[in-house]
Amino acid sequence: MTLSDLAKQFRPLFEAARDLTPIILVILFFQELVLKQPIPNMEEMLIGLVMVLLGLALFVRGLEIGLFPLGESMAFAFAKKGNVIWLLLFAFLLGFGTTVAEPALIAVAGKAAEIAAQGGVIDTTAEAVDSYANGLRMTVALSVGTAIVLGVLRILKGWPLHFCIIGGYFVVVIMTYFAPDEIIGIAYDSGGVTTSTITVPLVTALGVGLASSIRGRNPMLDGFGLIAFASLLPMIFVMLYGILTT
Amino acid sequence: MNHIDLFLETMQSTLRDVIPIALVLIGFQMFVLRQKIAHAWRVLRGFIYVLLGLALFLMGLEEAIFPLGEVMASQLTNPAFLYGDLYQEGITVIESVQWQDYAWVYVFAFAIGLATTLAEPSLIAVGMKAQQVSGGAISAWGLRLAVSFGVAIGVSLGCFRIVTGTDLWLYIVVAYVLVIIQTIWAPKMIIPLAYDSGGVTTSTVTVPLLAALGLGLAATIPGRSPLIDGFGLIAFASVFPIMSVMGYAQISRWMEKRRQKEKSGKVAGTDVL
């Protein structure tokens, strides 16, 4: 193995170390110079940092050889097949499937149901709370599925993204006015929790792959934007859910 | 033993997250596309790397960074730290909050927002793709720095808002108006990427630390609700990167233009000579 091969093998590790250095510096600076306190559990801390470093390097390597090529090759295959219905169904299931089991969403939905019960929006029985939480979870999963479908349709048709997104934010502003107060915070938050670390690379590769294989589409202009849809639509759907359940 | 249990638990929750995606991918590959995947084993290996990597990453964060970060956030917002000797538990009641007293909180919010966003795995993924698609015109590192500065500015402004108690929607509406104005002037190529970067910032690393900071601030300042004010920070962290990414593109285009002007100026100069 030559030296450059060796360097190539370890490149993800070096990059991961570079990416993590700022966090370590910030923690050291504030802990030592501002709060003037020693770092507790130095040993645990070091073990944890090594795990974070290895994890990040493995993740990046996995992206390069696994998620990116898969997302792209599927996008090419769909474009070649030319069947729009299957493509849209795939887009929907990808969005819905990745969101419905997302742990962060399950937690947020549960908390939201508790708040709603305390606020007297729904009954305080366990059954009512559960069904509200489930309804909310399904609403968000549906909204992400719909968002990816809309985003893929946009790539196929070549609609300009900024009209869609700015239009969407106007809808959000108008709905904020009509939606019950308890739901607004949750609605704004749900846009953030939907895009998980595995969904983002897959969806990005799908969008870029589609835009590069369809004639007349530019991967830079048309390929990105799916995540923007996936963060916008949950806000609208959750506020709608809030309006409909009260 | 403890470590192994924790690892298995983290692995399990990562798996639960991945199984639905894997089912959709395999189902379509087998029944609809019916096409061999090139380098199938390599792709599978990549999937396993991603799974293992994420599990290790999350576990290490739980172990090393989150507990300390949360303690630091609560210490920095603690009146005993902010007011030093002036404050004694139970004797002094803080009646009016001066926003200047919280200077270290804004600095910490800025620094931690910047540092955690640089390590955010989804942003790394989007950066890699952007660099590849743009043929290197947008560098992965440049994009990630721009997004991180956006989050940093957004989060420290968000802390300022919690301290002063001004309305959240006011900031957000103004921010979106600025986004619309920038959209008109920014280079067309950057717009989709900028909108996407609003969504990727708020995930694994950033959210838990921001939530701890917001909740700590809201709990110690009289008259703030942890429920409403604690969560507002995430909204700031999603809007400001949109602005900073478009700003980054605008600045680099402007510098490129100036450089070209200088060059052509020099060429014209030598012509005259």
Interface residues (C-beta under 8 A of the other chain):
Chain A: D19 L20 P22 I23 L25 V26 I27 F29 F30 Q31 V34 L35 Q37 I39 P40 E44 M45 L46 I47 G48 L49 V50 M51 V52 L53 L54 G55 L56 A57 L58 F59 V60 R61 G62 L63 E64 I65 G66 L67 F68 P69 L70 S73 M74 A77 F78 K81 W86 F90 L93 L94 G97 T98 V100 A101 E102 P103 A104 I115 L161 H162 I165 I166 Y169 V173 T176 G185 Y188 D189 G191 G192 V193 T195 S196 T197 I198 T199 V200 P201 L202 T204 A205 V208 S212 P219 M220 L221 D222 G223 F224 G225 L226 I227 A228 A230 S231
Chain B: H3 S13 R16 D17 V18 I19 P20 I21 L23 V24 L25 F28 Q29 V32 L33 Q35 I37 A38 H39 R42 V43 L44 R45 G46 F47 I48 Y49 V50 L51 L52 G53 L54 A55 L56 F57 L58 M59 G60 L61 E62 E63 A64 I65 L68 G69 V71 M72 Q75 L76 F81 W104 F108 A111 I112 L114 A115 T116 L118 A119 P121 S122 I124 A125 V126 M128 K129 A130 V133 S134 W169 V173 Y176 I180 T183 K188 M189 I191 P192 L193 Y195 D196 G198 G199 V200 T202 S203 T204 V207 L227 I228 F231 I234 A235 S238
